[in-house]
């Protein structure tokens, strides 16, 4: 005769600790969720950071962006929405404020994270927006600055 305390199922009728595959599956799902969350936080659409493209014949929209602040990320999403309307006609650039070139640009133009600066084809600053909130606001500023 076996005693209940010595049965393999244990006192609660379960088979002991959860199987190893459940813990592994849970860990993989958790890691997948973390990776997906991080991926969603990355800015969509790559922007050139070569600020020497300003004044090379095409108007330029330059976002001052500091990855330690959120304003630039929000404005980048607005730029993504309007960029397709101006394919090949307007340069869309980012001045990364964490890099020496971006810091020098910000110093010259009094820019901080989230500010959009508009330049004509000769490199003359023709407008600025302090963290635009809508694509319409960005489009209107571009139309006014570039006459389009």
C-alpha positions as CSV (number, residue, x, y, z in Angstrom):
1,X,0.0,0.0,0.0
2,X,1.3,3.5,-0.9
3,X,1.0,6.5,1.3
4,X,-0.5,9.7,-0.1
5,X,2.6,11.7,0.8
6,X,4.9,9.5,-1.2
7,X,2.8,9.5,-4.4
8,X,4.4,11.1,-7.5
9,X,1.5,13.5,-8.0
10,X,2.1,15.2,-4.7
11,X,-0.5,16.3,-2.2
12,X,-2.3,18.7,-4.6
13,X,-2.6,16.2,-7.5
14,X,-0.2,18.1,-9.7
15,X,3.0,16.6,-11.1
16,X,5.3,19.0,-9.3
17,X,7.0,22.1,-10.8
18,X,5.9,23.2,-14.3
19,X,7.7,21.4,-17.1
20,X,10.9,23.0,-18.4
21,X,9.3,23.6,-21.8
22,X,6.7,25.9,-20.3
23,X,9.3,28.1,-18.7
24,X,11.3,28.1,-22.0
25,X,8.1,29.0,-24.0
26,X,7.2,31.8,-21.5
27,X,10.7,33.2,-21.7
28,X,10.7,33.2,-25.5
29,X,7.3,34.9,-25.6
30,X,8.5,37.6,-23.1
31,X,11.7,38.2,-25.1
32,X,9.6,38.5,-28.3
33,X,7.3,41.0,-26.7
34,X,10.3,43.1,-25.4
35,X,11.9,43.1,-28.9
36,X,8.6,44.1,-30.5
37,X,8.3,47.0,-28.0
38,X,11.8,48.2,-28.7
39,X,11.3,47.9,-32.4
40,X,8.2,50.0,-32.3
41,X,10.1,52.7,-30.5
42,X,12.6,53.1,-33.3
43,X,12.0,55.8,-35.7
44,X,10.6,54.6,-39.0
45,X,12.2,55.8,-42.2
46,X,15.9,56.6,-42.3
47,X,17.0,60.1,-42.8
48,X,20.3,61.3,-44.1
49,X,22.5,63.2,-41.6
50,X,24.7,64.8,-44.2
51,X,24.0,68.5,-43.6
52,X,26.3,69.5,-46.5
53,X,23.3,68.7,-48.7
54,X,21.7,72.0,-47.6
55,X,22.1,74.6,-50.3
56,X,22.9,72.2,-53.1
57,X,20.0,73.3,-55.3
58,X,17.0,71.6,-53.6
59,X,15.0,73.0,-50.6
60,X,15.8,71.2,-47.4
61,X,13.7,70.2,-44.3
62,X,16.0,69.6,-41.4
63,X,14.8,68.1,-38.1
64,X,17.0,68.8,-35.0
65,X,16.8,65.5,-33.2
66,X,18.2,64.4,-29.8
67,X,17.6,60.7,-29.1
68,X,17.4,61.5,-25.3
69,X,14.1,63.5,-25.9
70,X,10.8,62.5,-27.4
71,X,9.9,65.6,-29.4
72,X,12.1,64.7,-32.3
73,X,10.6,61.2,-32.6
74,X,7.0,62.6,-32.8
75,X,8.1,65.2,-35.5
76,X,9.9,62.4,-37.4
77,X,6.6,60.6,-37.8
78,X,5.1,63.8,-39.2
79,X,8.0,64.0,-41.7
80,X,7.4,60.4,-42.7
81,X,3.8,61.3,-43.6
82,X,4.7,64.2,-45.8
83,X,8.0,63.0,-47.3
84,X,6.3,61.0,-50.1
85,X,4.6,64.2,-51.3
86,X,8.0,65.7,-52.1
87,X,10.0,62.8,-53.4
88,X,13.1,64.0,-55.2
89,X,12.1,67.7,-54.9
90,X,13.0,68.4,-51.2
91,X,15.8,67.1,-49.1
92,X,14.7,65.6,-45.8
93,X,17.6,65.6,-43.3
94,X,18.2,65.1,-39.6
95,X,20.7,67.0,-37.5
96,X,21.5,64.5,-34.7
97,X,22.2,66.7,-31.6
98,X,24.3,64.0,-30.0
99,X,26.9,64.3,-32.8
100,X,29.5,67.1,-33.2
101,X,28.1,68.1,-36.6
102,X,24.5,68.2,-35.2
103,X,25.6,70.2,-32.2
104,X,27.4,72.8,-34.4
105,X,24.3,73.0,-36.6
106,X,22.1,73.5,-33.6
107,X,24.4,76.2,-32.2
108,X,24.4,78.1,-35.6
109,X,20.6,78.0,-35.9
110,X,19.5,78.1,-32.3
111,X,17.9,74.7,-32.7
112,X,16.9,72.1,-30.1
113,X,15.1,68.8,-30.2
114,X,12.0,68.7,-32.4
115,X,12.6,72.0,-34.3
116,X,12.2,71.8,-38.0
117,X,14.3,74.2,-40.0
118,X,13.4,75.0,-43.7
119,X,16.1,76.0,-46.2
120,X,15.8,77.1,-49.8
121,X,17.9,75.6,-52.6
122,X,20.7,78.1,-51.9
123,X,20.9,77.2,-48.2
124,X,19.2,80.3,-46.9
125,X,17.0,79.6,-43.9
126,X,13.4,80.4,-44.9
127,X,11.4,79.1,-42.0
128,X,11.3,77.2,-38.7
129,X,8.7,75.2,-36.8
130,X,8.9,74.5,-33.1
131,X,7.7,70.9,-32.8
132,X,4.8,70.8,-35.2
133,X,1.9,68.8,-34.0
134,X,0.1,67.9,-37.2
135,X,1.1,67.0,-40.8
136,X,-1.1,70.0,-42.0
137,X,1.0,72.3,-39.9
138,X,4.2,70.9,-41.5
139,X,2.7,71.0,-45.0
140,X,1.6,74.6,-44.6
141,X,5.0,75.7,-43.4
142,X,6.7,73.9,-46.3
143,X,4.3,75.4,-48.8
144,X,4.8,78.9,-47.4
145,X,8.6,78.6,-47.3
146,X,9.1,76.8,-50.7
147,X,6.2,78.4,-52.6
148,X,4.5,75.1,-53.4
